[in-house]
């Protein structure tokens, strides 16, 4: 019985310590989101932190994340969002261009219908290649 109480006390202490560590992080965490949802939702002037997957294209004409490789090949820009990277990030992630990736960044819906892409990912925190397992 005493051993069970000690285990429960240790678990409660670890939980409380974990809560204190997370409470120190003021920034809201990025939430997993579908690129389809981001493109389809109405515009907002408030950025949101997201984790989103898609086909990454880093080219001189503009960086973008497409729903699918076929959307890029066919020029379906409404099925894509801009990826704003610093020159250093562009160099860092250039090897991931032409691959499906996860991006953690802030997202803002396109402000007007004149933009050929459906929104922007900016303040990119991380880009990781998706390793498909079939």
C-alpha positions, -999 to +999 in steps of 0.1 A: +000+000+000+028+024+009+046+016-024+014+025-043+011+058-024+047+066-032+042+058-069+010+080-070+028+109-052+057+106-077+033+107-107+015+137-092+048+155-088+059+147-123+026+160-137+028+192-117+064+198-129+053+192-165+025+216-162+049+243-148+073+238-177+045+241-203+031+271-185+064+289-191+059+287-229+037+317-237+035+310-274+005+289-285+015+256-301+010+249-338-020+228-345-020+201-372-042+213-401-052+201-435-040+223-464-075+218-478-090+234-447-066+263-448-074+270-484-112+266-480-117+287-449-128+323-451-101+350-450-090+363-416-066+391-406-054+370-377-025+346-383-026+311-369+002+287-361-002+254-380+015+222-390+006+214-426+017+189-452+019+192-490+042+192-520+070+218-516+083+238-545+112+263-540+118+281-572+130+316-582+095+326-593+081+319-558+080+293-531+048+274-526+032+244-509+008+226-531-018+200-523-003+175-547+026+173-572+000+172-600-014+205-589+021+220-593+027+204-627-007+216-640-003+251-626-033+249-602-021+278-580-054+280-561-045+246-546-013+262-531-001+286-505+029+308-506+059+298-484+078+329-472+114+320-464+144+341-456+174+336-480+191+315-453+161+292-450+157+289-487+193+276-489+187+254-458+156+238-473+164+238-510+171+200-509+135+194-499+120+211-530+101+186-551+091+165-520+061+161-498+069+178-465+055+189-431+058+227-424+053+243-391+046+280-396+021+308-392-007+309-418-027+339-432-054+336-458-048+356-489-061+391-484-076+396-518-086+376-549-058+392-570-032+369-554-028+337-575-021+316-544-046+309-516-026+322-486+008+325-470+029+304-447+054+327-429+076+327-398+085+291-408+098+273-378+106+239-394+102+219-426+106+181-426+104+156-454+076+131-452+089+095-454+061+075-469+059+039-458+038+018-482 
